[in-house]
Amino acid sequence: MNSETVIPLVLVRHAESTWNERRLVQGQNDGARLTDRGRRQAFEVAEELRSHDFDLIVTSDLRRASETAAVIASVLGLAVESDRALRERSFGVAEGSSLDDLVAGAAGISQGVVTDDDVSPEGGETLRAFRERAGAFFEHRERRWPSQRLLIVTHGGTMRALQSWNDGTPFLGSTWERVDNCAVLTLTPPASELSVPG
């Protein structure tokens, strides 16, 4: 009888960007680039990940993530592909404004807790829609990379959304914890999904 081995999914938030440095709402605006410190962070996390046996890097197509992925790929000797499902939440008209000016009611998050997953800044995504869009990545993975060990380079919000979808827990009422630049998170999908003969 063959046993099955679940393939974990390793997520990395992008390195520090120029908009992180300026404390601006980034969302899906693609104006930010990595800072010098960000490039150092990307090299450092790549070194930390050397012990893992990845087959491929899959990244958000937004520049701050793809630049981070390129640095990591250069260290680990991996190819890189992109997936739009891994983009950050869209904040609509709030993108480019100060984080301090982002109204809690419009974001759906107050004092670090998701209080409403059906609101958004004008032109942006609700947390409910964001979670569903990011969750579609798991279907993409099953279709495009069913047995490959992936390193995912994405965004802080997207990491939370992927974790929520993977664990089957709603955003509403959850704690919205800080995700540092180049933080690493490992998700273990349910045993019935994304497994290979062991």
C-alpha positions as a Markdown table, in Angstrom:
| # | Residue | x | y | z |
|---|---|---|---|---|
| 1 | Met | 0.0 | 0.0 | 0.0 |
| 2 | Asn | 1.4 | 3.4 | -1.0 |
| 3 | Ser | 1.5 | 6.1 | 1.6 |
| 4 | Glu | 1.0 | 9.7 | 0.6 |
| 5 | Thr | 3.1 | 12.7 | 1.5 |
| 6 | Val | 1.5 | 16.1 | 1.8 |
| 7 | Ile | 3.5 | 18.8 | 0.1 |
| 8 | Pro | 3.8 | 21.9 | 2.3 |
| 9 | Leu | 3.6 | 25.3 | 0.8 |
| 10 | Val | 6.3 | 27.8 | 1.9 |
| 11 | Leu | 5.3 | 31.5 | 1.6 |
| 12 | Val | 7.6 | 34.5 | 1.8 |
| 13 | Arg | 6.6 | 38.1 | 2.0 |
| 14 | His | 8.4 | 40.4 | -0.4 |
| 15 | Ala | 11.4 | 42.4 | 0.9 |
| 16 | Glu | 11.2 | 46.0 | 2.0 |
| 17 | Ser | 10.0 | 48.4 | -0.8 |
| 18 | Thr | 10.3 | 52.1 | -1.3 |
| 19 | Trp | 6.6 | 52.4 | -0.3 |
| 20 | Asn | 7.1 | 50.3 | 2.9 |
| 21 | Glu | 9.9 | 52.8 | 3.7 |
| 22 | Arg | 7.5 | 55.7 | 3.2 |
| 23 | Arg | 4.6 | 54.0 | 4.9 |
| 24 | Leu | 2.3 | 54.2 | 1.9 |
| 25 | Val | -0.6 | 52.0 | 1.1 |
| 26 | Gln | 0.7 | 49.7 | -1.7 |
| 27 | Gly | -2.1 | 47.4 | -2.7 |
| 28 | Gln | -1.9 | 46.6 | -6.4 |
| 29 | Asn | -0.1 | 49.8 | -7.3 |
| 30 | Asp | 3.1 | 48.8 | -9.0 |
| 31 | Gly | 5.2 | 51.9 | -8.4 |
| 32 | Ala | 7.2 | 50.5 | -5.5 |
| 33 | Arg | 10.7 | 49.0 | -5.9 |
| 34 | Leu | 13.0 | 47.2 | -3.5 |
| 35 | Thr | 15.2 | 49.3 | -1.3 |
| 36 | Asp | 18.9 | 48.5 | -0.8 |
| 37 | Arg | 17.8 | 47.1 | 2.6 |
| 38 | Gly | 15.1 | 45.1 | 0.9 |
| 39 | Arg | 17.6 | 43.5 | -1.5 |
| 40 | Arg | 19.8 | 42.5 | 1.5 |
| 41 | Gln | 16.7 | 41.0 | 3.2 |
| 42 | Ala | 16.0 | 38.9 | 0.1 |
| 43 | Phe | 19.5 | 37.6 | 0.0 |
| 44 | Glu | 19.3 | 36.7 | 3.7 |
| 45 | Val | 16.1 | 34.9 | 3.4 |
| 46 | Ala | 17.4 | 33.0 | 0.4 |
| 47 | Glu | 20.3 | 31.8 | 2.5 |
| 48 | Glu | 17.9 | 30.7 | 5.2 |
| 49 | Leu | 15.9 | 28.7 | 2.7 |
| 50 | Arg | 18.9 | 26.8 | 1.2 |
| 51 | Ser | 18.1 | 23.7 | 3.2 |
| 52 | His | 14.7 | 23.3 | 1.6 |
| 53 | Asp | 14.3 | 21.3 | -1.6 |
| 54 | Phe | 12.2 | 23.5 | -3.8 |
| 55 | Asp | 11.4 | 22.8 | -7.5 |
| 56 | Leu | 10.1 | 26.3 | -8.5 |
| 57 | Ile | 9.4 | 29.8 | -7.3 |
| 58 | Val | 5.9 | 31.2 | -8.0 |
| 59 | Thr | 5.5 | 34.9 | -7.4 |
| 60 | Ser | 3.0 | 37.7 | -7.5 |
| 61 | Asp | 3.4 | 39.6 | -10.7 |
| 62 | Leu | 3.8 | 42.9 | -8.8 |
| 63 | Arg | 7.3 | 44.3 | -9.0 |
| 64 | Arg | 8.2 | 44.3 | -5.3 |
| 65 | Ala | 7.4 | 40.6 | -5.1 |
| 66 | Ser | 9.0 | 39.7 | -8.5 |
| 67 | Glu | 12.2 | 41.5 | -7.6 |
| 68 | Thr | 12.3 | 39.6 | -4.4 |
| 69 | Ala | 11.7 | 36.4 | -6.2 |
| 70 | Ala | 14.5 | 37.2 | -8.7 |
| 71 | Val | 17.0 | 37.7 | -5.9 |
| 72 | Ile | 16.0 | 34.4 | -4.2 |
| 73 | Ala | 16.1 | 32.6 | -7.5 |
| 74 | Ser | 19.6 | 33.8 | -8.1 |
| 75 | Val | 20.8 | 32.3 | -4.8 |
| 76 | Leu | 18.8 | 29.0 | -5.0 |
| 77 | Gly | 19.2 | 28.4 | -8.8 |
| 78 | Leu | 15.5 | 28.1 | -9.4 |
| 79 | Ala | 13.2 | 29.2 | -12.2 |
| 80 | Val | 10.4 | 31.7 | -11.5 |
| 81 | Glu | 6.8 | 31.8 | -12.7 |
| 82 | Ser | 4.1 | 34.3 | -11.8 |
| 83 | Asp | 0.4 | 34.1 | -10.8 |
| 84 | Arg | -1.9 | 37.1 | -10.5 |
| 85 | Ala | -3.9 | 35.3 | -7.8 |
| 86 | Leu | -0.9 | 36.1 | -5.5 |
| 87 | Arg | -1.3 | 39.9 | -5.8 |
| 88 | Glu | -2.0 | 42.0 | -2.7 |
| 89 | Arg | -5.5 | 43.2 | -1.9 |
| 90 | Ser | -6.5 | 46.1 | -4.0 |
| 91 | Phe | -7.1 | 49.3 | -2.0 |
| 92 | Gly | -8.5 | 51.3 | -4.9 |
| 93 | Val | -8.3 | 55.1 | -4.3 |
| 94 | Ala | -6.4 | 54.6 | -1.1 |
| 95 | Glu | -3.3 | 53.3 | -2.9 |
| 96 | Gly | -0.4 | 55.7 | -2.6 |
| 97 | Ser | -1.8 | 57.4 | 0.5 |
| 98 | Ser | -0.4 | 57.3 | 3.9 |
| 99 | Leu | -1.1 | 54.1 | 5.9 |
| 100 | Asp | -1.9 | 56.4 | 8.8 |
| 101 | Asp | -4.8 | 57.9 | 6.8 |
| 102 | Leu | -6.3 | 54.5 | 5.8 |
| 103 | Val | -9.8 | 54.6 | 7.5 |
| 104 | Ala | -10.4 | 51.5 | 9.6 |
| 105 | Gly | -14.0 | 51.3 | 8.5 |
| 106 | Ala | -13.1 | 51.3 | 4.8 |
| 107 | Ala | -10.4 | 48.6 | 5.3 |
| 108 | Gly | -12.7 | 46.4 | 7.4 |
| 109 | Ile | -10.0 | 46.1 | 10.1 |
| 110 | Ser | -10.1 | 47.9 | 13.4 |
| 111 | Gln | -7.5 | 47.6 | 16.2 |
| 112 | Gly | -6.0 | 44.5 | 14.6 |
| 113 | Val | -9.2 | 42.6 | 14.2 |
| 114 | Val | -11.3 | 42.0 | 11.0 |
| 115 | Thr | -14.6 | 43.6 | 11.8 |
| 116 | Asp | -16.2 | 43.7 | 8.4 |
| 117 | Asp | -15.2 | 41.6 | 5.4 |
| 118 | Asp | -17.7 | 43.3 | 3.0 |
| 119 | Val | -16.3 | 46.8 | 2.9 |
| 120 | Ser | -13.5 | 48.3 | 0.9 |
| 121 | Pro | -12.0 | 51.7 | -0.1 |
| 122 | Glu | -13.6 | 53.0 | -3.3 |
| 123 | Gly | -12.5 | 50.9 | -6.2 |
| 124 | Gly | -10.9 | 48.3 | -4.0 |
| 125 | Glu | -11.5 | 44.7 | -3.0 |
| 126 | Thr | -13.5 | 43.6 | 0.1 |
| 127 | Leu | -11.7 | 41.2 | 2.3 |
| 128 | Arg | -14.2 | 38.5 | 1.3 |
| 129 | Ala | -13.4 | 38.9 | -2.4 |
| 130 | Phe | -9.7 | 39.1 | -1.7 |
| 131 | Arg | -9.8 | 35.9 | 0.3 |
| 132 | Glu | -11.6 | 34.1 | -2.5 |
| 133 | Arg | -9.3 | 35.5 | -5.2 |
| 134 | Ala | -6.2 | 34.4 | -3.3 |
| 135 | Gly | -7.8 | 31.1 | -2.5 |
| 136 | Ala | -8.0 | 30.4 | -6.2 |
| 137 | Phe | -4.3 | 29.9 | -6.1 |
| 138 | Phe | -4.8 | 26.5 | -4.6 |
| 139 | Glu | -6.7 | 25.4 | -7.7 |
| 140 | His | -4.0 | 26.9 | -9.9 |
| 141 | Arg | -1.4 | 24.9 | -8.0 |
| 142 | Glu | -3.3 | 21.7 | -8.3 |
| 143 | Arg | -3.7 | 22.2 | -12.1 |
| 144 | Arg | -0.3 | 23.6 | -13.0 |
| 145 | Trp | 2.1 | 22.3 | -10.4 |
| 146 | Pro | 0.5 | 19.3 | -8.7 |
| 147 | Ser | 3.6 | 17.6 | -7.5 |
| 148 | Gln | 6.1 | 20.4 | -7.4 |
| 149 | Arg | 7.5 | 21.8 | -4.2 |
| 150 | Leu | 6.9 | 25.5 | -4.5 |
| 151 | Leu | 8.3 | 28.6 | -2.8 |
| 152 | Ile | 5.7 | 31.4 | -3.0 |
| 153 | Val | 6.8 | 35.0 | -3.0 |
| 154 | Thr | 3.8 | 37.3 | -2.2 |
| 155 | His | 2.5 | 40.0 | 0.1 |
| 156 | Gly | 1.5 | 40.2 | 3.7 |
| 157 | Gly | -2.2 | 40.4 | 3.1 |
| 158 | Thr | -2.1 | 37.6 | 0.6 |
| 159 | Met | -0.2 | 35.4 | 3.1 |
| 160 | Arg | -3.0 | 35.9 | 5.6 |
| 161 | Ala | -5.6 | 35.2 | 2.9 |
| 162 | Leu | -3.9 | 32.0 | 1.8 |
| 163 | Gln | -3.6 | 30.8 | 5.4 |
| 164 | Ser | -7.3 | 31.6 | 6.0 |
| 165 | Trp | -8.3 | 29.6 | 2.9 |
| 166 | Asn | -6.0 | 26.7 | 3.6 |
| 167 | Asp | -7.2 | 26.4 | 7.2 |
| 168 | Gly | -10.8 | 26.9 | 6.3 |
| 169 | Thr | -11.2 | 29.8 | 8.8 |
| 170 | Pro | -13.1 | 33.0 | 7.9 |
| 171 | Phe | -11.5 | 36.4 | 7.9 |
| 172 | Leu | -14.3 | 37.9 | 9.9 |
| 173 | Gly | -13.3 | 38.1 | 13.6 |
| 174 | Ser | -9.8 | 37.0 | 13.0 |
| 175 | Thr | -6.7 | 38.8 | 14.2 |
| 176 | Trp | -4.8 | 40.8 | 11.6 |
| 177 | Glu | -1.3 | 40.3 | 12.7 |
| 178 | Arg | 1.8 | 42.1 | 11.3 |
| 179 | Val | 3.8 | 40.2 | 8.7 |
| 180 | Asp | 7.3 | 41.5 | 8.4 |
| 181 | Asn | 9.2 | 41.9 | 5.1 |
| 182 | Cys | 10.7 | 38.5 | 4.1 |
| 183 | Ala | 8.8 | 36.7 | 6.9 |
| 184 | Val | 8.4 | 33.0 | 6.1 |
| 185 | Leu | 5.2 | 31.0 | 6.7 |
| 186 | Thr | 4.7 | 27.3 | 6.0 |
| 187 | Leu | 1.2 | 25.9 | 5.2 |
| 188 | Thr | 0.3 | 22.3 | 5.3 |
| 189 | Pro | -2.7 | 21.6 | 3.0 |
| 190 | Pro | -5.3 | 19.0 | 4.1 |
| 191 | Ala | -3.9 | 15.4 | 3.5 |
| 192 | Ser | -6.5 | 14.8 | 0.8 |
| 193 | Glu | -5.1 | 17.6 | -1.3 |
| 194 | Leu | -1.8 | 18.2 | -3.2 |
| 195 | Ser | -0.1 | 15.0 | -2.1 |
| 196 | Val | 2.3 | 12.8 | -3.9 |
| 197 | Pro | 3.2 | 9.1 | -3.4 |
| 198 | Gly | 5.6 | 8.8 | -0.5 |
